[in-house]
Amino acid sequence: MLCEEIDMKLYIIANRLPVKVAGTNGKFVFSRSEGGLATGLDSLQTSYEKHWIGWPGICTNEEKDQQEINEKLQEMNFHPVFLSEKQIENYYEGYSNSTIWPLCHYFYAYTLYKNCFWQSYQQVNRLFCEEICRLIRPGDKVWIQDYQLMLLPGMLRKIYPELSIGYFHHIPFPSYELFRILPERAEILKGLLGADFIAFHTHDYMRHFISAVERVLHLDFKLDEVQINNRMVRVEALPMGINYESYHQASENKEVHQAIERTRKLFGEHKLILSVDRLDYSKGILHRLRGFATFLEHHAEYHGKVTLAMVIVPSRDHVGSYAELKTKIDEEIGSINGRYSTMNWTPVCYFYHGFSLEELTAMYYVADIALVTPLRDGMNLVAKEYVATKCDNPGVLILSEMAGAAVELTDAIQINPNDTEQIENAICQALEMPEEEQKQRLQRMQNILSVQTVNKWAADFVNELNATCMKNDMLRKK
Ligand code: G6P
């Protein structure tokens, strides 16, 4: 049960606020992001008043602009932390996305170390800490999200020994052998252990974290708990879900229905394979394209009959490795289309931009196959959204065993994304799978997703955090 005090607040701390601000000189546009986390936490039923603290997605030094943005965001219980262009370069593009991100996704060779990255990461975590300290009151709870803010729990703990602090890690936590490479491994782990409750998408990530704590900090876990001075830190695997009903009922919405008609017209009689990702080397986009090219090479009978719709949402393109990847993807798609296109068929339909939620769900609904083949992925919500949107329509999910979602979605065709031949064979298997089997597999996966929703995930997290904090209260009183 959640605590009943009505005037207490739950502060959700994330690198980005669930709202994007754009514009200049007093003319600002505020658009609500559709991210899973924001919508999930929106529907979380709790007696706590929910507040968010995060970066509003805009760099401005003008005090007047900041004030105006601040006032507007406050109305929605959003509290901005303004970051300079230098901080975005060194904390966000630098330590978060050029050091931690590649390391946690097993891309060791992409990991960059610069002292200015680490300095900035500490500085920005401190900025977040100051903003929290300015706002919180006794009894409030703090829930920190993800790898951009791993020092924050420890910083807060030093100031507030009794504050309830939770942390969720949305990306993989790598094996100790990889994590130990990080020069600041001890500082990062100590930072995380400032929380009362720490959760991951899978047991494996949790196991890796425990092993890193034991070997780097020489602390001993008793099952899922470790004692630090007079308090316990508890860890758990809590896989994040989606807003199942909104996807499952999407096709009943008028706009989605119209988009479904448009999508059907666009792809005609072709079998549609869909792939949707943020631009990221961890998503295995090049391997996927090579798998599709091999499929075309060996299966001339499908030429003119199968189209791959590839949606790539631009992301972090100021980071060198992302910009290079974009060039390689463009080349690979050009090469496939150049080789196989005919006057009335283009094998890869490439979209380098996002789609509205209505258009995206229409594509999920129409697509015969979803090809989700990350080389590493903390969870992968696209796989879950595709399954949920299908209702009782047929469709096949091909899913990488390297995605966190593979633990729950065992009725997908699971493949090792490094093996081009497995991708090719999975496409054939999916194209030939009887409709009845497609529906049965989807149904079994839908049964899981309809229970493990994002709302349940968030409620479970808050409940577990509360339970751990109650235990710690008792320990302190002993
Ligand atoms: C991943 C991370 C999130 C992040 C998201 C978008 O899913 O786990 O923390 O918010 O990517 O990344 P961006 O860098 O665009 O904020």
Boltz pocket constraint, residues with backbone or C-beta under 6 A from the ligand:
constraints:
  - pocket:
      binder: B
      contacts: [[A, 15], [A, 16], [A, 145], [A, 146], [A, 147], [A, 170], [A, 171], [A, 315], [A, 316], [A, 378]]
      max_distance: 6.0
